[in-house]
Amino acid sequence: MTGNDPAHVERLAALLRPVDLLDFVTHICQWLQDAHEAAAELQPLRKNNHRGNWNNNTSFGTDRYEYLLRTAQSLNVDIAGLDADPAFQSVLLKMDQVGVYQFNAPAGPHGSLGDISDLRRELLAPQEDEALLGRRDAWLDGRDLLLLPWAGTEDGGLTDAWAGQGVLVDNHIAWDWLVRLQDIAESPTGSASPWLTSPLGPTLFDESPPAIPMRPRTEQRRGSAG
């Protein structure tokens, strides 16, 4: 049984339309998993290069970030209408109604964000003065902001992903609503609630849901936990 609030799942589905909710969850999680795998595959090359080791404590996270930054636009092959905006050396996935800001949250969605950039602080801060236009307004261009925190490691790959809306309070996010993406995909066949009904009629779970790519890596590697 899913732990998500049906009203929150409906809120997510409404923001994503006309993109199908389950398609979005599947392809976003696959992209995040691919980033973990691609970065992990580079680490042995960093450690066993004939010119000497060039790995460090952050090399896995750096390679994972570069993969996400450089491949984000490829998501438009599977998610119609998506545009990846790499402004400010980050990635905003722009759709009709929403801009999706994905970020690593190793402490989980309710944990401390640690040291955060000025851009992230600006994106997550409460909007107090509508008259002042900042980078957030320019980047979103009238869209709602959807936050997509995720967690993962070099050995474990993608371990969790969430989506929701909230604001920054004392270095953590105070969520207005939040859903776990894996719970959406793992909802049992035939038990879909009305909020997961397609505008065309059939439920999203008329067929067995695809497996979310969250799995341990078969080859354990030593190195940064990411």
C-alpha positions in Angstrom: 0.0 0.0 0.0 1.3 3.4 -0.9 2.1 5.9 1.9 1.3 8.9 -0.3 -1.6 11.1 0.3 -4.0 10.7 -2.7 -4.6 14.5 -2.8 -0.8 15.1 -3.0 -0.5 12.6 -5.9 -3.3 14.4 -7.7 -1.5 17.7 -7.1 1.6 16.2 -8.8 -0.4 14.8 -11.6 -2.1 18.1 -12.2 1.2 20.0 -12.4 2.6 17.5 -14.9 -0.3 17.4 -17.3 -0.5 16.7 -20.2 2.5 14.4 -19.4 1.4 11.1 -17.9 2.2 10.8 -14.2 3.6 7.2 -14.4 5.7 8.0 -17.6 7.2 11.0 -15.7 8.1 8.9 -12.6 9.6 6.1 -14.7 11.8 8.2 -17.0 13.0 10.6 -14.3 14.0 7.8 -12.0 15.7 5.9 -14.9 17.7 9.1 -15.7 18.8 9.5 -12.1 19.8 5.8 -11.9 21.7 6.1 -15.2 23.6 9.0 -13.7 24.6 6.9 -10.6 25.7 4.0 -12.8 27.7 6.2 -15.3 29.5 8.0 -12.5 30.3 4.7 -10.7 31.7 3.2 -13.9 34.2 6.1 -14.1 35.7 5.7 -10.6 37.9 2.6 -11.4 39.4 4.6 -14.4 40.1 7.5 -12.0 41.8 5.1 -9.5 43.7 2.8 -11.9 44.9 5.2 -14.6 48.4 4.5 -16.0 49.3 8.2 -15.2 48.3 7.8 -11.6 45.2 8.0 -9.5 43.0 11.1 -10.1 40.1 10.3 -7.9 39.2 12.2 -4.8 36.5 12.3 -2.1 34.0 14.1 -4.3 34.8 12.6 -7.7 31.7 10.3 -7.8 29.4 13.2 -7.0 31.1 15.4 -9.5 30.8 12.8 -12.3 27.1 12.2 -11.4 26.4 15.9 -11.5 28.1 16.3 -14.9 26.0 13.4 -16.3 22.8 15.0 -15.2 23.8 18.4 -16.5 24.9 17.1 -19.9 22.1 14.6 -20.6 19.0 16.3 -19.2 17.8 17.4 -22.6 17.6 13.8 -23.7 14.6 13.4 -21.5 12.5 15.1 -24.1 12.7 11.9 -26.2 10.4 10.2 -23.6 8.7 13.2 -22.0 7.0 15.2 -24.7 7.4 19.0 -24.4 10.2 18.9 -21.8 13.0 21.4 -22.1 16.1 21.2 -20.0 17.4 24.7 -19.0 21.0 24.4 -17.8 21.2 28.1 -16.6 23.4 28.9 -13.6 25.2 25.5 -13.9 22.2 23.7 -12.7 19.2 22.0 -14.4 15.6 23.1 -14.5 13.3 20.7 -16.4 10.7 23.0 -17.9 7.2 21.6 -18.8 4.0 23.4 -19.7 3.0 24.3 -16.1 5.9 23.5 -14.0 9.7 23.8 -13.6 11.2 20.7 -12.0 14.3 21.4 -9.9 16.1 18.1 -9.0 18.8 18.0 -6.3 20.7 15.5 -4.2 19.3 15.2 -0.7 21.5 12.7 1.1 19.8 13.4 4.5 16.3 12.9 2.9 13.7 15.4 2.1 13.2 16.5 5.8 16.9 16.6 6.6 19.3 19.6 6.6 20.4 20.8 3.2 23.9 21.6 4.6 25.9 24.2 2.6 23.6 25.4 -0.2 24.3 27.7 -3.1 22.9 31.2 -3.4 20.9 30.0 -6.3 19.3 27.2 -4.4 18.6 29.5 -1.5 16.9 32.0 -3.8 14.8 29.2 -5.4 13.7 27.8 -2.1 13.1 31.0 -0.2 9.5 32.2 0.5 8.3 34.6 -2.1 7.7 37.8 0.0 7.9 40.6 -2.6 6.2 39.9 -5.9 7.5 43.2 -7.2 11.1 42.1 -7.3 12.1 39.8 -10.1 15.1 37.6 -9.4 16.7 34.6 -11.0 13.9 32.3 -9.8 11.3 34.4 -11.7 13.5 34.6 -14.8 14.2 30.8 -14.7 10.7 29.7 -14.1 9.0 32.2 -16.5 5.6 32.0 -14.8 5.7 28.2 -14.1 5.1 26.6 -10.7 8.3 25.3 -9.0 8.3 21.5 -8.3 11.1 20.2 -6.1 12.5 16.8 -6.7 15.0 15.7 -4.1 16.7 12.3 -4.4 19.2 10.2 -2.6 21.8 7.7 -3.9 25.3 6.3 -3.5 28.0 4.9 -5.6 27.4 1.3 -4.5 23.6 1.5 -4.1 22.6 3.6 -7.1 19.4 5.6 -6.8 17.9 4.8 -3.4 15.0 7.2 -3.2 13.2 10.1 -4.9 10.4 12.4 -3.9 8.5 15.3 -5.4 6.7 18.2 -3.7 6.5 21.9 -3.0 7.8 23.8 0.0 10.0 26.6 1.2 13.3 26.9 2.9 13.1 27.3 6.7 16.3 27.1 8.9 18.3 25.1 6.3 15.6 22.5 5.7 12.5 22.5 3.5 9.1 23.0 5.1 6.9 21.0 2.7 3.4 22.0 1.7 3.1 18.5 0.3 5.4 15.7 -0.7 5.1 12.3 -2.4 7.6 9.4 -2.8 8.0 8.5 -6.5 8.7 4.9 -5.9 5.4 4.5 -4.0 3.6 5.8 -7.1 5.2 3.2 -9.4 4.8 0.3 -6.9 1.1 0.7 -6.4 -0.5 -2.7 -6.9 -2.1 -3.5 -10.2 -5.9 -3.0 -10.1 -5.9 -0.9 -6.9 -5.4 2.5 -8.5 -7.5 5.2 -6.9 -9.6 7.7 -9.0 -6.8 10.3 -8.8 -4.6 8.1 -11.0 -7.2 7.9 -13.8 -6.0 9.1 -17.2 -8.1 11.9 -18.8 -8.6 9.3 -21.6 -10.3 6.9 -19.4 -8.1 3.8 -18.5 -6.3 3.9 -15.2 -2.5 4.2 -15.2 -2.3 0.8 -13.6 -4.4 -1.3 -16.1 -1.1 -3.0 -16.8 1.7 -4.0 -14.4 3.7 -0.9 -13.5 7.3 -0.8 -14.8 10.0 -1.4 -12.2 11.6 1.8 -10.9 15.4 1.5 -11.5 16.4 1.4 -7.8 18.7 -1.5 -7.3 22.1 -2.4 -5.6 25.0 -2.5 -8.0 26.2 -6.0 -8.7 29.9 -5.0 -8.3 30.7 -3.4 -5.1 33.2 -0.6 -5.4 35.2 1.2 -2.8 35.2 5.0 -2.8 33.1 8.0 -2.1 29.5 7.4 -0.9 28.3 10.3 -3.1 
